[in-house]
Amino acid sequence: MTALDRHYRVLRKPVVTEKSSGDMAERNAYHFRVPVDANKVEIRQAVEALFEVKVESVNTLHVRGKTRRRGYVAGKKPDWKKAMVKLADGQSIDVI
């Protein structure tokens, strides 16, 4: 696997919600869904390589999957990891 392949595997997809849209406008921060084993250094390198921007900071958090029921059967959605990437002033990404 080349470095470029790993960059594409690290950034799975953008998380576009009302809260993340507010962060895009106010703080110049973008939210991405990333693998659970990805660290901040890998996320920073992936964003800088794929979008050619300067990353100021990376914050990560684990999102626990919700439990769901269908009749008697109980299940659980998988846990996932979210990365909030703040870019340097004057830079932006088109994620939509």
GUGU-468030 format. One record per atom (N, C-alpha, C): residue in three letters; atom name; x, y, z. Coordinates in nm, 2 decimals, padded with zeros to 4 digits, always signed. Atoms other than C-alpha are relative to their C-alpha. Example, Ala and Ser with C-alpha at 12.3 -4.5 7.8 and 13.67 -1.06 7.14 Angstrom:
  code  site      xx      yy      zz
   Ala     N  +00.09  -00.12  +00.00
   Ala    CA  +01.23  -00.45  +00.78
   Ala     C  +00.09  +00.12  +00.00
   Ser     N  -00.09  -00.11  +00.00
   Ser    CA  +01.37  -00.11  +00.71
   Ser     C  -00.08  +00.11  +00.08
END
This chain:
  code  site      xx      yy      zz
   Met     N  +00.08  -00.12  +00.00
   Met    CA  +00.00  +00.00  +00.00
   Met     C  +00.09  +00.12  +00.00
   Thr     N  -00.08  -00.13  +00.01
   Thr    CA  +00.14  +00.34  -00.10
   Thr     C  -00.05  +00.10  +00.10
   Ala     N  +00.04  -00.11  -00.09
   Ala    CA  +00.13  +00.65  +00.11
   Ala     C  -00.13  +00.07  -00.04
   Leu     N  +00.12  -00.07  +00.05
   Leu    CA  -00.14  +00.80  -00.11
   Leu     C  -00.13  -00.09  +00.03
   Asp     N  +00.11  +00.09  -00.03
   Asp    CA  -00.36  +00.49  -00.06
   Asp     C  -00.04  +00.01  +00.15
   Arg     N  +00.02  -00.01  -00.15
   Arg    CA  -00.32  +00.52  +00.32
   Arg     C  -00.08  +00.13  +00.03
   His     N  +00.07  -00.13  -00.02
   His    CA  -00.43  +00.89  +00.30
   His     C  -00.14  -00.01  -00.03
   Tyr     N  +00.14  +00.02  +00.04
   Tyr    CA  -00.75  +00.79  +00.12
   Tyr     C  -00.07  -00.09  +00.10
   Arg     N  +00.07  +00.09  -00.10
   Arg    CA  -00.82  +00.52  +00.38
   Arg     C  -00.02  +00.07  +00.13
   Val     N  +00.01  -00.08  -00.13
   Val    CA  -00.76  +00.76  +00.67
   Val     C  -00.13  +00.09  +00.00
   Leu     N  +00.11  -00.09  +00.01
   Leu    CA  -01.02  +01.01  +00.55
   Leu     C  -00.12  -00.07  -00.07
   Arg     N  +00.11  +00.09  +00.06
   Arg    CA  -01.33  +00.79  +00.50
   Arg     C  -00.11  +00.09  -00.07
   Lys     N  +00.10  -00.09  +00.06
   Lys    CA  -01.59  +01.07  +00.45
   Lys     C  -00.02  +00.12  +00.09
   Pro     N  +00.03  -00.12  -00.08
   Pro    CA  -01.68  +01.42  +00.57
   Pro     C  -00.13  -00.02  +00.08
   Val     N  +00.12  +00.00  -00.08
   Val    CA  -01.93  +01.45  +00.85
   Val     C  -00.06  +00.14  -00.01
   Val     N  +00.06  -00.12  +00.03
   Val    CA  -02.17  +01.72  +00.74
   Val     C  -00.13  +00.01  +00.08
   Thr     N  +00.12  -00.02  -00.08
   Thr    CA  -02.42  +01.82  +01.01
   Thr     C  -00.02  +00.15  +00.03
   Glu     N  +00.02  -00.14  -00.03
   Glu    CA  -02.56  +02.15  +01.14
   Glu     C  +00.12  +00.05  +00.08
   Lys     N  -00.11  -00.05  -00.09
   Lys    CA  -02.29  +02.17  +01.41
   Lys     C  +00.13  +00.01  -00.08
   Ser     N  -00.12  +00.00  +00.08
   Ser    CA  -02.01  +02.08  +01.17
   Ser     C  +00.00  +00.12  -00.10
   Ser     N  +00.01  -00.11  +00.09
   Ser    CA  -02.14  +02.34  +00.92
   Ser     C  +00.03  +00.13  +00.07
   Gly     N  -00.03  -00.11  -00.08
   Gly    CA  -02.12  +02.60  +01.20
   Gly     C  +00.15  +00.02  +00.02
   Asp     N  -00.15  +00.00  -00.02
   Asp    CA  -01.76  +02.50  +01.27
   Asp     C  +00.07  +00.05  -00.12
   Met     N  -00.06  -00.04  +00.13
   Met    CA  -01.68  +02.54  +00.90
   Met     C  +00.00  +00.15  -00.01
   Ala     N  +00.01  -00.15  +00.02
   Ala    CA  -01.80  +02.90  +00.90
   Ala     C  +00.07  +00.08  +00.11
   Glu     N  -00.05  -00.08  -00.11
   Glu    CA  -01.69  +03.02  +01.24
   Glu     C  +00.15  -00.03  +00.03
   Arg     N  -00.13  +00.03  -00.04
   Arg    CA  -01.37  +02.83  +01.32
   Arg     C  +00.09  -00.05  -00.11
   Asn     N  -00.08  +00.05  +00.11
   Asn    CA  -01.25  +02.71  +00.98
   Asn     C  +00.04  -00.14  +00.03
   Ala     N  -00.03  +00.14  -00.04
   Ala    CA  -01.27  +02.35  +01.11
   Ala     C  -00.09  -00.10  -00.08
   Tyr     N  +00.07  +00.10  +00.08
   Tyr    CA  -01.38  +02.04  +00.92
   Tyr     C  +00.00  -00.13  +00.07
   His     N  +00.02  +00.13  -00.07
   His    CA  -01.51  +01.71  +01.05
   His     C  +00.01  -00.11  -00.10
   Phe     N  -00.01  +00.12  +00.09
   Phe    CA  -01.42  +01.37  +00.90
   Phe     C  -00.02  -00.12  +00.09
   Arg     N  +00.01  +00.13  -00.06
   Arg    CA  -01.50  +01.01  +00.98
   Arg     C  +00.13  -00.07  -00.03
   Val     N  -00.13  +00.06  +00.02
   Val    CA  -01.17  +00.82  +01.03
   Val     C  +00.00  -00.14  +00.06
   Pro     N  +00.00  +00.13  -00.06
   Pro    CA  -01.07  +00.47  +01.12
   Pro     C  +00.03  +00.01  +00.15
   Val     N  -00.02  -00.01  -00.14
   Val    CA  -01.06  +00.39  +01.49
   Val     C  +00.15  -00.01  +00.04
   Asp     N  -00.15  +00.01  -00.04
   Asp    CA  -00.68  +00.31  +01.48
   Asp     C  +00.08  +00.12  -00.06
   Ala     N  -00.07  -00.12  +00.05
   Ala    CA  -00.59  +00.64  +01.30
   Ala     C  +00.04  +00.09  +00.11
   Asn     N  -00.04  -00.10  -00.10
   Asn    CA  -00.39  +00.89  +01.50
   Asn     C  +00.01  +00.14  -00.06
   Lys     N  +00.00  -00.14  +00.04
   Lys    CA  -00.36  +01.26  +01.49
   Lys     C  +00.10  +00.04  -00.11
   Val     N  -00.11  -00.02  +00.10
   Val    CA  -00.03  +01.26  +01.29
   Val     C  -00.04  -00.05  -00.14
   Glu     N  +00.05  +00.05  +00.13
   Glu    CA  -00.18  +01.04  +01.02
   Glu     C  -00.11  +00.08  -00.06
   Ile     N  +00.11  -00.08  +00.05
   Ile    CA  -00.49  +01.25  +00.99
   Ile     C  +00.05  +00.13  -00.05
   Arg     N  -00.06  -00.12  +00.05
   Arg    CA  -00.29  +01.57  +00.96
   Arg     C  +00.07  -00.02  -00.13
   Gln     N  -00.07  +00.03  +00.13
   Gln    CA  -00.07  +01.42  +00.69
   Gln     C  -00.09  -00.03  -00.11
   Ala     N  +00.10  +00.03  +00.10
   Ala    CA  -00.37  +01.29  +00.50
   Ala     C  -00.07  +00.13  -00.05
   Val     N  +00.07  -00.13  +00.04
   Val    CA  -00.55  +01.63  +00.50
   Val     C  +00.10  +00.09  -00.08
   Glu     N  -00.09  -00.09  +00.07
   Glu    CA  -00.24  +01.82  +00.40
   Glu     C  +00.04  -00.05  -00.13
   Ala     N  -00.04  +00.05  +00.13
   Ala    CA  -00.15  +01.58  +00.12
   Ala     C  -00.11  +00.00  -00.10
   Leu     N  +00.12  +00.02  +00.09
   Leu    CA  -00.50  +01.53  -00.03
   Leu     C  -00.06  +00.14  -00.04
   Phe     N  +00.07  -00.13  +00.02
   Phe    CA  -00.63  +01.89  +00.00
   Phe     C  +00.10  +00.11  -00.02
   Glu     N  -00.11  -00.10  +00.02
   Glu    CA  -00.29  +02.08  -00.02
   Glu     C  -00.03  +00.13  +00.08
   Val     N  +00.03  -00.11  -00.10
   Val    CA  -00.37  +02.30  +00.29
   Val     C  +00.09  -00.02  +00.12
   Lys     N  -00.08  +00.00  -00.12
   Lys    CA  -00.19  +02.38  +00.61
   Lys     C  -00.10  -00.02  +00.12
   Val     N  +00.09  +00.04  -00.12
   Val    CA  -00.35  +02.21  +00.92
   Val     C  +00.06  +00.07  +00.12
   Glu     N  -00.04  -00.07  -00.12
   Glu    CA  -00.34  +02.41  +01.24
   Glu     C  -00.01  -00.10  +00.12
   Ser     N  +00.01  +00.09  -00.11
   Ser    CA  -00.47  +02.15  +01.48
   Ser     C  -00.10  -00.12  -00.04
   Val     N  +00.08  +00.11  +00.02
   Val    CA  -00.64  +01.81  +01.49
   Val     C  -00.05  -00.05  +00.14
   Asn     N  +00.07  +00.06  -00.12
   Asn    CA  -00.89  +01.69  +01.76
   Asn     C  -00.07  -00.12  -00.04
   Thr     N  +00.07  +00.12  +00.03
   Thr    CA  -01.03  +01.34  +01.77
   Thr     C  -00.09  -00.04  +00.12
   Leu     N  +00.08  +00.05  -00.10
   Leu    CA  -01.30  +01.17  +01.96
   Leu     C  -00.07  -00.13  -00.05
   His     N  +00.07  +00.13  +00.03
   His    CA  -01.46  +00.82  +01.98
   His     C  -00.15  +00.02  +00.02
   Val     N  +00.15  +00.00  +00.00
   Val    CA  -01.83  +00.80  +01.90
   Val     C  -00.05  -00.14  +00.03
   Arg     N  +00.05  +00.13  -00.03
   Arg    CA  -02.00  +00.51  +02.06
   Arg     C  -00.13  -00.03  -00.08
   Gly     N  +00.11  +00.04  +00.08
   Gly    CA  -02.25  +00.32  +01.85
   Gly     C  -00.13  -00.01  +00.09
   Lys     N  +00.13  +00.01  -00.08
   Lys    CA  -02.62  +00.34  +01.96
   Lys     C  -00.05  -00.14  -00.01
   Thr     N  +00.07  +00.13  +00.00
   Thr    CA  -02.81  +00.03  +02.06
   Thr     C  -00.14  +00.02  -00.07
   Arg     N  +00.13  +00.00  +00.07
   Arg    CA  -03.11  -00.05  +01.84
   Arg     C  -00.07  -00.13  +00.02
   Arg     N  +00.09  +00.12  -00.02
   Arg    CA  -03.40  -00.29  +01.88
   Arg     C  -00.09  -00.01  -00.12
   Arg     N  +00.10  +00.03  +00.10
   Arg    CA  -03.62  -00.46  +01.62
   Arg     C  -00.08  -00.12  +00.06
   Gly     N  +00.08  +00.11  -00.07
   Gly    CA  -03.88  -00.65  +01.82
   Gly     C  +00.08  -00.05  +00.11
   Tyr     N  -00.08  +00.06  -00.11
   Tyr    CA  -03.70  -00.89  +02.04
   Tyr     C  +00.15  +00.00  -00.02
   Val     N  -00.14  +00.00  +00.03
   Val    CA  -03.37  -00.86  +01.87
   Val     C  +00.06  +00.13  +00.03
   Ala     N  -00.07  -00.12  -00.03
   Ala    CA  -03.13  -00.61  +02.01
   Ala     C  +00.14  +00.00  -00.07
   Gly     N  -00.12  -00.01  +00.07
   Gly    CA  -02.83  -00.49  +01.82
   Gly     C  +00.07  +00.13  +00.03
   Lys     N  -00.08  -00.12  -00.03
   Lys    CA  -02.56  -00.22  +01.83
   Lys     C  +00.06  +00.05  -00.13
   Lys     N  -00.07  -00.05  +00.11
   Lys    CA  -02.43  +00.01  +01.56
   Lys     C  +00.15  +00.01  +00.04
   Pro     N  -00.14  +00.00  -00.03
   Pro    CA  -02.05  +00.01  +01.53
   Pro     C  +00.05  +00.13  +00.06
   Asp     N  -00.07  -00.12  -00.05
   Asp    CA  -01.83  +00.25  +01.72
   Asp     C  +00.08  +00.06  -00.11
   Trp     N  -00.08  -00.07  +00.10
   Trp    CA  -01.64  +00.51  +01.51
   Trp     C  +00.07  +00.11  +00.06
   Lys     N  -00.09  -00.11  -00.04
   Lys    CA  -01.39  +00.79  +01.53
   Lys     C  -00.02  +00.12  -00.09
   Lys     N  +00.02  -00.12  +00.08
   Lys    CA  -01.44  +01.15  +01.43
   Lys     C  +00.12  +00.09  +00.03
   Ala     N  -00.11  -00.10  -00.01
   Ala    CA  -01.16  +01.40  +01.36
   Ala     C  -00.05  +00.14  -00.04
   Met     N  +00.03  -00.14  +00.03
   Met    CA  -01.20  +01.77  +01.37
   Met     C  +00.13  +00.07  -00.03
   Val     N  -00.12  -00.06  +00.05
   Val    CA  -00.94  +01.94  +01.16
   Val     C  -00.01  +00.15  -00.02
   Lys     N  +00.01  -00.14  +00.01
   Lys    CA  -00.88  +02.31  +01.20
   Lys     C  +00.11  +00.05  -00.09
   Leu     N  -00.09  -00.04  +00.10
   Leu    CA  -00.71  +02.48  +00.90
   Leu     C  +00.06  +00.14  +00.04
   Ala     N  -00.06  -00.14  -00.02
   Ala    CA  -00.48  +02.79  +00.90
   Ala     C  -00.09  +00.10  -00.06
   Asp     N  +00.08  -00.11  +00.05
   Asp    CA  -00.64  +03.12  +00.83
   Asp     C  +00.02  +00.02  -00.15
   Gly     N  -00.01  -00.02  +00.15
   Gly    CA  -00.73  +03.19  +00.47
   Gly     C  -00.01  -00.12  -00.08
   Gln     N  +00.00  +00.12  +00.08
   Gln    CA  -00.75  +02.83  +00.37
   Gln     C  -00.14  -00.07  +00.02
   Ser     N  +00.13  +00.08  -00.01
   Ser    CA  -01.06  +02.61  +00.30
   Ser     C  +00.00  -00.12  -00.09
   Ile     N  +00.02  +00.12  +00.07
   Ile    CA  -01.17  +02.28  +00.17
   Ile     C  -00.14  -00.01  -00.05
   Asp     N  +00.14  +00.02  +00.06
   Asp    CA  -01.47  +02.20  -00.06
   Asp     C  -00.04  -00.14  +00.03
   Val     N  +00.04  +00.14  -00.04
   Val    CA  -01.62  +01.89  +00.12
   Val     C  -00.14  -00.04  -00.05
   Ile     N  +00.14  +00.03  +00.04
   Ile    CA  -01.98  +01.91  -00.01
   Ile     C  -00.01  -00.04  -00.14
END
